[in-house]
Amino acid sequence: MKMKETIFEREARDLSPYAMKSAETKGRLRHEEPCPMRTDFQRDRDRIIYSKAFLRLKNKTQVFFAPDGDHYMSRLTHTLDVSQIARSIARCLSLNEDLAEAIALGHDLGHTPFGHIGERVLASLNPGGFRHNEQSLRVVDVLEKDGKGLNLTYEVRSGILNHTPAGKPETLEAEVVRYADLIAYINHDIEDAIRAGFLTAEQLPQDAVALFGSHTSARINAAILDIYRESYGKPYVRMSEERGKALDELRSFMFEHVYERANKLIQKSADRMLRALYGYYTERPEELPERYRKTAETDVPRAVCDYLSSMTDKYAIGVFKELFVPREGVL
């Protein structure tokens, strides 16, 4: 018996009746021969991991830009964190771990340099707006592999698009990733903020701390256990009302005391750089890298956003310096 068929049988036997089974995928945008060993969701996970956009996440800001230390979260480590939490939740709810993992690994592929500041700047400049979840879908559908895209399954693509609070997940695995994203960035960003001196543990909302615990691992375990108690065997994924409110309280606290404060430190510089780069390339689309010029033939702002959002922090700074900072001995 083929390995993949064994996986199909195991999923049919062991997974929740509400789980998305690999054999029941709606398929890909373009037909291709299936892999004899891997399910389509496992294949999607591998394609994302080996994509150029995934590799670039290691040099994109999560919260703290160019931190003085080696242990702060980047967009890549955040993505891996979300993936691990999503797999843990999916496993305890008997959902499809491979689907949850693939969505988690791809959910931030379209994120801009300089974190959410970059997203706000491009949203204000592009006539069509800019949302990183939509850009992440564009990355896997269009931009990767020299315009061919990764040709992912419908379920992974939908999960990537709908991972934000405003999204409407179509599978429980996609809902799992929404919770995993929230749990990951709040908990590890707290750790980073304390390390950076933005706050102390004593400043955290103590009611929420009492419910979730005073350490990262305790908070994550408490959140996952709460989801399990509320959702196991049910056709939905959710937290209890008490812990859901506490998590929202932590999120609001972090936005007020960390995200907005940290963003202000890089906001002016990032804003200035991205606006200058956007203006430069919209006026000179012929200077865009070749892979973006075809889009520029019909939609220059879209092509420029594709290019700028693909940049890492360091690359964006380098391009800005090359274009706008005079070099020694050059007038």
C-alpha positions in Angstrom: 0.0 0.0 0.0 1.3 3.5 -0.8 2.3 5.7 2.0 -0.2 8.4 1.1 -3.1 6.1 1.1 -2.1 5.0 4.6 -2.2 8.6 5.7 -5.7 9.0 4.2 -6.9 5.9 6.1 -5.4 7.1 9.3 -7.0 10.5 9.0 -10.4 9.0 8.2 -10.1 6.8 11.3 -8.5 9.1 13.8 -9.4 12.7 13.0 -12.4 14.6 14.2 -15.5 14.5 12.0 -15.1 18.2 11.7 -11.5 18.1 10.5 -10.4 18.7 7.0 -9.3 15.4 5.5 -6.4 15.5 3.1 -8.2 13.3 0.6 -11.1 15.8 0.5 -9.2 18.9 -0.6 -10.8 21.0 -3.3 -7.5 20.9 -5.2 -5.2 23.4 -6.8 -5.6 26.3 -9.1 -3.8 24.3 -11.8 -3.9 20.5 -12.1 -0.7 18.7 -11.5 0.2 15.1 -10.9 -0.1 14.2 -7.1 2.9 13.2 -5.1 2.9 9.4 -4.5 4.2 9.9 -0.9 3.0 13.2 0.5 -0.6 14.5 0.8 -1.4 17.8 -0.9 -1.2 19.7 2.4 2.2 18.2 3.2 3.4 19.1 -0.2 2.1 22.7 0.3 4.0 22.9 3.6 7.3 21.9 1.8 6.7 24.4 -1.0 6.3 27.2 1.4 9.4 26.3 3.4 11.5 26.3 0.3 10.1 29.5 -1.1 12.2 32.7 -1.4 9.5 34.7 0.5 9.8 32.3 3.5 13.6 32.7 3.6 13.3 36.5 3.6 11.2 36.5 6.8 14.4 36.0 8.9 15.3 39.7 8.1 11.9 41.3 8.6 10.9 43.1 11.8 8.4 41.6 14.1 8.3 44.3 16.8 11.8 45.6 17.5 13.8 46.8 14.6 17.6 45.9 14.6 17.5 44.9 18.3 20.7 44.8 20.4 20.7 41.1 21.0 20.3 37.7 19.3 17.2 36.5 21.0 14.4 38.8 19.8 11.7 37.5 17.6 11.9 38.2 13.8 9.0 37.6 11.4 10.5 34.2 10.7 10.8 33.1 14.3 7.2 34.4 14.9 6.0 32.3 11.9 7.7 29.2 13.3 6.2 29.9 16.7 2.7 30.2 15.2 3.3 26.9 13.3 4.3 25.1 16.5 1.3 26.4 18.5 -1.1 25.7 15.6 0.1 22.1 15.4 -0.3 21.7 19.1 -3.9 22.9 19.1 -4.7 20.9 16.0 -3.3 17.8 17.6 -5.2 18.1 20.8 -8.5 18.7 18.9 -7.8 15.8 16.4 -7.7 18.2 13.5 -5.4 18.1 10.4 -2.0 19.1 11.7 -0.5 19.3 8.2 -3.1 21.7 7.0 -2.8 23.9 10.1 1.0 23.9 9.7 1.0 24.9 6.1 -1.4 27.8 6.7 0.7 29.0 9.6 4.0 28.8 7.7 2.5 30.9 4.8 0.4 33.4 6.8 2.9 36.2 6.8 4.8 35.7 3.5 3.5 39.0 2.2 4.4 41.1 5.2 6.3 44.3 4.6 9.6 45.4 6.0 9.5 47.3 9.3 6.5 45.3 10.7 3.1 46.9 10.8 4.5 50.3 10.2 5.5 49.2 6.7 2.0 47.8 6.1 0.4 51.1 7.2 2.6 53.2 4.9 1.9 51.0 1.8 -1.8 51.0 2.6 -1.8 54.8 2.7 0.1 55.1 -0.6 -1.4 52.4 -2.8 -4.8 53.5 -4.3 -6.0 50.0 -3.8 -4.8 49.8 -0.2 -2.5 47.1 1.2 -3.2 44.3 3.6 -0.5 41.8 4.4 -2.9 38.8 4.3 -4.0 39.6 0.8 -0.3 40.1 -0.2 0.6 36.8 1.3 -2.0 35.1 -0.9 -0.6 37.1 -3.9 2.9 35.8 -3.1 1.9 32.2 -3.2 -0.4 32.6 -6.2 1.6 34.9 -8.4 4.9 36.2 -7.2 6.8 33.1 -6.3 8.7 31.0 -8.8 9.1 33.8 -11.3 5.5 34.5 -11.7 4.2 30.9 -11.7 3.3 30.9 -8.0 3.3 27.9 -5.7 0.0 26.5 -6.9 -1.2 25.6 -3.4 -4.4 23.9 -2.4 -7.6 25.9 -1.9 -7.7 25.2 1.8 -4.2 26.5 2.4 -4.8 29.6 0.3 -8.1 30.4 2.0 -6.5 29.9 5.4 -3.7 32.3 4.6 -6.2 34.9 3.3 -8.4 34.6 6.4 -6.0 34.4 9.2 -6.6 38.0 10.4 -9.3 38.9 12.9 -11.5 40.2 10.1 -11.2 37.0 8.1 -13.8 34.2 7.8 -12.0 30.9 8.0 -13.5 28.1 6.1 -11.9 25.2 8.0 -11.3 24.6 11.7 -7.6 24.4 10.9 -7.7 27.9 9.6 -9.4 29.0 12.8 -6.7 27.3 14.8 -4.1 29.4 13.0 -5.9 32.6 13.9 -5.7 31.7 17.6 -2.1 30.5 17.3 -1.1 33.8 15.7 -2.7 35.8 18.6 -1.2 33.6 21.3 2.2 33.6 19.7 2.7 37.3 19.1 1.2 38.4 22.4 3.2 36.0 24.6 6.6 36.2 23.0 6.3 39.9 22.4 5.8 40.3 26.1 9.1 38.4 26.6 10.9 40.7 24.0 9.4 43.8 25.6 10.6 42.9 29.1 14.1 42.1 27.7 14.2 45.4 25.8 13.2 47.4 28.9 9.8 48.6 27.6 8.0 47.2 30.6 8.4 45.0 33.6 6.5 41.8 34.5 4.8 43.7 37.3 3.3 46.1 34.9 1.3 43.4 33.1 -2.4 43.2 33.8 -2.3 41.0 36.9 -5.8 39.5 36.4 -4.7 38.2 33.1 -1.4 37.0 34.5 -3.3 35.1 37.2 -5.3 33.3 34.5 -2.5 32.5 32.1 0.6 32.4 34.2 3.7 34.5 34.6 6.0 32.8 32.0 5.7 32.4 28.3 5.4 28.6 28.4 2.7 28.7 31.1 0.7 31.3 29.1 0.8 29.2 25.9 0.0 26.0 27.7 -3.0 27.7 29.5 -4.3 29.1 26.3 -4.1 25.8 24.4 -5.7 23.9 27.3 -8.5 26.3 27.4 -9.2 26.0 23.7 -9.1 22.2 24.1 -11.7 22.3 26.9 -14.0 24.6 25.0 -13.6 23.0 21.5 -12.8 19.3 21.6 -15.4 17.3 19.7 -17.2 20.5 18.6 -17.7 22.0 15.2 -15.9 25.2 16.2 -12.6 26.5 17.8 -12.8 29.0 20.6 -11.6 30.0 24.0 -13.7 30.3 27.2 -15.3 33.7 27.7 -13.1 34.4 30.8 -9.7 33.6 29.1 -10.8 35.1 25.8 -11.4 38.5 27.6 -8.1 38.1 29.4 -6.2 37.5 26.2 -7.9 40.6 24.7 -6.8 42.5 27.7 -3.2 41.5 27.2 -3.4 42.4 23.6 -4.8 45.9 24.3 -2.1 46.3 27.0 0.6 45.4 24.5 -0.7 47.7 21.8 -0.8 50.6 24.3 2.5 50.0 26.1 4.7 48.2 23.5 3.6 48.2 19.9 2.8 51.9 19.6 5.8 52.9 21.6 8.2 50.7 19.7 6.7 51.7 16.4 7.3 55.4 17.2 11.0 54.7 17.4 11.1 53.6 13.8 8.0 55.2 12.4 9.5 58.4 11.0 12.5 56.7 9.5 10.5 53.8 8.0 7.8 56.1 6.8 10.3 58.4 5.1 12.2 55.5 3.5 9.2 53.7 2.1 7.5 56.9 0.9 10.7 57.9 -0.9 11.1 54.4 -2.5 7.4 54.3 -3.5 7.6 57.7 -5.1 10.9 56.9 -6.9 9.6 53.6 -8.5 6.2 54.9 -9.4 7.8 57.6 -11.4 10.4 55.2 -12.8 8.8 51.8 -13.2 11.3 50.9 -15.8 13.9 50.7 -13.0 12.0 48.0 -11.1 13.5 44.5 -11.2 12.5 42.7 -14.3 10.1 40.3 -12.6 7.9 43.2 -11.5 7.8 45.0 -14.8 5.1 43.0 -16.4 2.7 43.9 -13.6 3.9 47.6 -14.0 2.6 47.6 -17.6 -0.9 47.7 -16.4 -0.7 48.6 -12.7 2.4 50.5 -11.5 1.3 51.0 -7.9 0.6 47.3 -7.6 4.1 46.4 -9.0 5.8 48.9 -6.7 3.9 47.4 -3.6 5.0 43.9 -4.7 8.6 45.0 -4.8 8.6 47.0 -1.6 6.7 44.5 0.4 9.1 41.8 -0.7 12.1 43.7 0.8 13.7 42.8 4.1 14.5 45.7 6.5 18.2 45.7 5.6 17.5 45.5 1.8 15.1 48.4 2.0 17.7 50.5 3.9 20.3 49.6 1.3 18.2 50.5 -1.7 17.3 53.8 0.0 20.9 54.6 0.6 21.8 53.7 -2.9 19.2 56.0 -4.4 19.1 58.9 -2.0 22.2 59.1 0.2 25.2 60.8 -1.6 28.3 58.6 -1.6 31.7 59.9 -0.7 33.4 61.6 -3.7 30.2 61.5 -5.8 28.4 64.8 -6.5 
